[in-house]
Amino acid sequence: MSDSSRADTAAPVKCRQCDRPLTQPLVCDFCHALNPIAAGKDYYSLLGLPRQFDVDVEQLRAKFVALSRHAHPDFHSGESAEVKELSLQMSSAINDAYRTLRDPASRAGYLLELLGGRSSAQDKSVLEGFLGTMMMLQEEIADAKAAGDQPQQARLRGVLLIQQEGLMKRIGSLFTQYQEAVGCEAVRRQLLDELRKQINAVSYVRKLLTQLE
């Protein structure tokens, strides 16, 4: 990990309440005081995780549960209005972070933008020939649903799940290549552009999958 990434994930040095070193952002391990200095951090930093695509899901959940317990408004019900409002904001931020990072596709899109890649609103491009394949599958889905053909719908769902799995594996590989392409900005930009196309493709596949639920 680069020095800048390490700096991004670092927690505030001292708790504002007890002045002890913080081992995680947002909530002090010793006095459980909320630390608003961490509230503006990115989702990885909020949950104390390295900024990378591969995430240990169990570790992610453990971080979420630990932070949620002490940031939840119920934990601060007897405190000042300022602290109550802060706990609401932090709980919301923690929930948003967990919801985004636990889903691989959402995590990929979020990390892409953190690294300087374009958002889906800025770049809607996909892989060459991909839209044609999606249109064909959409027609097959519509026909299968109109005919009440459950076996065909199950087959199409399987096709889409396999395609989604392949896209996500490619996304993981591209993020790894990005991390290894230190010092070559042109290559990194290329990888970010391809990642945007792959992530957009996953969104298309997921939309079709919802039609088969």
N, C-alpha and C positions, 0 to 999 in steps of 0.2 A: 504494500500500500504506500502511496506517495505521502510526503510530509503534509501536503495540504489536506489529504483525506484524513490523516490522523488528527490534524487540528480540528477538522469539522466534527469529528466524533467525540472530541474531548469534553468532559463534563466541566462545569464551573469549578474553580479551585476550592473555594470555601463556601460553607453554608452561610446564608445571610443571618440566620438565627443563632446558631451555636458556634459558628466560626470553625467548625471541624471540616476536614477535607471531604469533598463529595466523591463517592465512587460511582455515582450514576447521576444523570441530569434529573431535574424536576423535583425529586423528593430526597431529603436527607436521610441516610440510614440510621443516624443516631437520634435525632429529635423529631424526625418525620415532618419537618417544616417544608413548605412549598418554596421553590426557588424560581421566581419569575424570570431571572436572567436567562434561564434555559428555554423559556416558552417559545422563542422565535426560531429554534433550531429545526433542522430538517427531520424527517421521520426516523431515519436511521439513528441520528444523534439522540432523539427523544427516548428511543428504546435502548440506547447504549449498544448498538450493533455496528459492525464495520460496514462501510458503504460499498457493498458488492451485491451481485445478483444472487449468488448461492447463499441461502439462509438456512440455518438450523431451525426448523419449524418448532421443535420442542423448546429450544432456547428462546425463540421469539415469544412463544406463549408464556413462558415463565417470566420473562421481562415484563410483558404486558400485565399479567396478573399481579406481580409485585408492585408495579407502579400504580395500577388502578386502585389497589386496596387503600393506599394512603392519599391518593389524589381525589378520590371520590368525594362528592359534596357531603355525604352522610358522615364521613370521618371528621369533617370540619363544621358540623352543625352548630357547635357551641361557640364558634369564633366570630370575628368581626365580619361585617358585610364585605369588606375588601377581600378578606381571605376566602370567603364563600364564593365570591365572584371569580377569584383566581382559580379556585378548585374546579369550578364549572368549565372555565376555559381550558384548563389543563386536562381534565377528564375527556373533554371533546377532542383535544389534540391527540391524546393517547389512543382513543378509540379510532380516530381517523388513520393514525399511523399503523395500528395493528391491522385494520381492515385492508389497508393498501398493501402492506408488506407480506401478509399471509397468502395473498393470491399471486401466483407467479406472473400472470399477464399484467396485472395492475402494478406489481413491483417493477417489472421490466419497463413499463411506460414511465413510471415515476423516476427510476434511476436514470433512464435515458435523458430526461429533461434536467436532472441534477447535473449530469455530465456535460450539458450544453447542447444536447440534441433538440431537434424540433418537436413540437407537440403535434398531436393528431390534427388539431385545428389548422396548424401551419403547413402540414405536409400530409396529404391523404393518399400518397402514392403507395402502390403495392407491387409485388413481384410480377414480372412480365408473364402474361397468360393466366394470371391468377383469377382475375375477374370473370373471364370466360368460363373457367371451371366452376366458380361459385354460382354463376347464373344457371349453368346446366344442372347443378345439384339442387338449386332452388326450385327449378321446374320439376325435377324428379320428386322432391319433397311434396310439392303442391299436388302432383298427380297421385302420389301414394296416399296422402291424407284424404283427397277427394274420393278415392276408391276404398278407403278404410283398410288399406293393405298394411297390416301391422308388421308382418315379416319384412316387407320392403322398407318400412320406416326404421325398423331395427337395424337393417343392413346399412342404410344411409347414415344413421347415427354412428355406427361403428366406423364407417369411412371417414366421417368428420372428426371423430375422436382420435383416430390414427393420424390424420392430417394435423390436428392441433398438437399432438405429442411431438410430431416431427418438427413443427415450427418452434415449439418451446425448446427443444434440444438445440436447434440452430441458434436461437436467441442466447442460450447459455454459452454456446461456443463463441459467439461474436463478442459477448462481454468479456470472456477470458482473453480473446485476442486483443481487445481494447486495453485491458490491464497490462498486457505484455508489450504493447506497442509504445512504450515509454520513449519520449523524445521525438516521435515522428507524428507531427500534428496532421499532416495530410492523410496519413493512413487512419488515424483516429477519426477524422472527419468522415472518411469513407465508411468506416465501420458504424458510426452513429447513423449515417444516412440509410445503410442497409438494415440496421436495427429498427429504424422507424417503419420501413416497409414490412418487415417480418411481424412487428407488433400490430400494425394495421391489419395484416392478414389474419392474425389470431382473432381480432375483433370481428371480422367478417365471418369466420368459422363459428364463433360463439353465437352470433346472431342467428345463424342457421340452426344451431343446436337448440336454441330456445324454441324454435318452431316445431321441434320434435319432442318437447317435454309433455 
